């Protein structure tokens, strides 16, 4: 893993002030458990895609406070010397479990579980959330876009609209995981092995004395699979006639045209006929221009003749719902004898009440269809025996119950770190993308639809439900 910057200090200040406080209070070494989870699916969708784990691992592997970092913190006159010396030798020594990248996930499920001494667990909060929130958001948006395209190619075109270099690069990475096939960002091809693609801008056409000359020169330089931008002046009266003339003169049949403006449905139908009449039946029509999943779906519904889409700002910024909303919450601590003591956050806002305890997560699938039926959150010491029937119930409306008999149960978390040592074999980006595609196929259509998707159930085991509601009741009694 190539590390170009030391990002150790990319943290919230309270992670340092709390760490200093934990140490001075004598509880810095106490083992704690944190869950990373989110509360709502982006765009009111039915699911999300987990992403960003690889960058979390890179960060943890390279955590190191430099002398300059220590001196800066000393200058704040806020931290004791014992804490600064602790930071000088800082190393993550805990355990981490996570749902692998590319997995379909749902609200209130722990995407990651961190078990570590309090100072260590608290310190990594910001970076963990930053990576998982950003990439899960973009991967989810990409999944929606590629499903809307119904098998047509989708390319990520968003670098110039991204909020900075990291957002462009990691956004393209996440988009590829979510199903996008290529990117326009060159460095992403170099660093992440994601295919990059590109043709020309309007400036290329404007640089020449005529559109015909611009197209002809381009095809002479790039005769294999040339794609010409045909809307600089007039698509039907100029762009397509000049493109056809050049393709025919040069005997090019493996080619494409790109339209970046105008009435896309009308234009693509006319363009398809003009190309076919000229014998260029294999010429692809590529569309760009502020596309999202709803516009893509509507264009296809209207019968637009499109082979591929280039999607920019509305993908790389997840413009319609740009915040994933993942949080990092304490769910348990260890007692003096190693026992796990559950912790809960109570709120007047019911949606913000956390699920306590050190947990494990199962996905239950129907054996015949292979489709996911529900996820089950359990206490860490519980197991699900899928040779026996299991009764599931809605955590809020407990009278809603369902018994599964012919099913499989699989734990979703993988062990990432054990005692500070990386024990997880990172898959490559293509393996992650393939896993994501398989995950999407494993969901019912009702969960995948854009409008009013089925509410996929994330149920609690009876034991976990009892613990949670006993803690809520106890809090009310104290109050």
Secondary structure, DSSP 8 states (H G I E B T S, - for coil): ----S--TT-S-HHHHHHHHHHHHHT-TT-EEEEEEE-SS-GGG-S-EE---HHHHHHHHHT----HHHHHHHHHTT-S-HHHHHHHHT----SEEEEE-TT-EE-TTS-SEEEEEEHHHHHHTHHHHHHHHHHHHHHHHHHHHHHHHTTTSEEEE--GGGSSSHHHHHHHHHHHHHHT--EES-HHHHHHH---B-----HHHHHTSSSHHHHHHHHHHH--SSEEEE--SS-IIIIIHHHHHHHHHHHT--SEEEEE-SS-HHHHHHHHHHHHHHTT-TT-EEEE-SS--HHHHHHHHHTT---SEEEE-HHHHT-TTS-----EEEEEEEE-TTS-EEE-----SSGGG----SSEEEEEEEETTT--EEEEEEEETT----TTS-EEEE-SSSTT-EEEE-SEEEEE-EEEEEETTEE------HHHHHHHHHHHHHTS-HHHH-SSS-----EEE-HHHHHHHHHHHHHHHHH-
